[in-house]
Every structure is written in C-alpha cells, then in structure tokens.
C-alpha cells in the first residue's frame, strides 16, 4: 500500500488539517499515522487573513511504505514520499456548520527502492484543491469531511467521519478514508475520537483496518494534535 496522500487528517487531511471545528485565530497542527505497511507524518497551519473569511493553509508531510508492485510477485519495494502544499481559501460558517474551500500549489516527491523504471517518480509541482468541512446536521451530531486533489501525481483523498457528542466537545464515531495516488487505491475503515484535550492541545485519535490495492490488510492507528493561537 502506498503512503497516504494528503492528513491528515485529515489532519487527513490532506491531506490533512485539524479534525475538529476550527477555533478563531491561527491553528497549528501535526499528525502521525502508522499502518501495517508503513507510516506517515504531517504538520501545517491555517492562518486567517483579514477576518473576512480568507484563509491561508500551509502543510507538509512525508512517509515510508512497503508494497508489492505486482500482487502476484513476491518482490517488495520501499517507497519514500513527501508533499508540500500552499493554498489560499475562503471559509463560510452558518447554522449547518463550517466549510473552507482551498486552491493553490503542491510540490510532491516520490522515490522507490530498488530503483526500477517507473514514470511515477521524481519531484513535481502543480495545482491542488481541497474542501475541509465540519458539518452539524443535528444537535450533538457532526460530520467531518475532507476532500483533496493534487495534480503532480494525481493524488486524491476523501475522508468522511460522522460523530456523536458523548461529552462537551468530544465526538466519537466511525470514519472511512479513500486515497488514490498515481493510479493506486488505499482504504481505511475505522473509528475516531475527536476533541480530547491535553492542556492547550486538541487531540484526535483514530484506529481501524487498512487495505491496499493488492488485497493485503492490517491495522492502522493515528493521532492528530492542534493548537489555536
């Protein structure tokens, strides 16, 4: 299975940003996810511009994974990937929740070892878009939604995570993440606890089942942290 595209979560959220409703002010966040085939780390920040809904998002991440190029062959490859994204956005808040739409540039790098003829390696730059939403369809119910796409390696991520507020500010529920990267598909099916706090930090914890394109599967788990300034 390939290294995750985009959050993280959500932060990810391309993928990724913080996973709870963004508080006012600048928010800095970081995430770590480990799965049966590798790991991924990411960090970034959201900065409001002018107080009228304009936002600036900067994210960076890298990861390592082991996979089979052909599921029928016993040859394993190691992939090292990295991404940096700088995007501007517009944030809308209403009774139904909060949605931010971003557009900007992505710089992505992919290397594999042993080195094989593969057109999907190197460093590329291209446009990127993202939608990051915290929806509140009913009292005590929430839906986290992250959708992103970057053109350099056709990296796309979609994460949906409904939740129920079991305690003030703490939401628990299932999550599903689908990510595609240069023609491959990875799936995460699990659960999340969003909104825990430790001092000034917000915390999101996830765990579940990860599946890759070759039919392999195993456990994954992750933690995301954020802080408002």
Helices and strands as residue ranges (DSSP letters): E 27-35, E 38-49, E 54-68, E 76-94, E 97-113, E 122-138, E 141-150, E 155-167, E 170-181, E 184-198, E 201-211, E 217-228
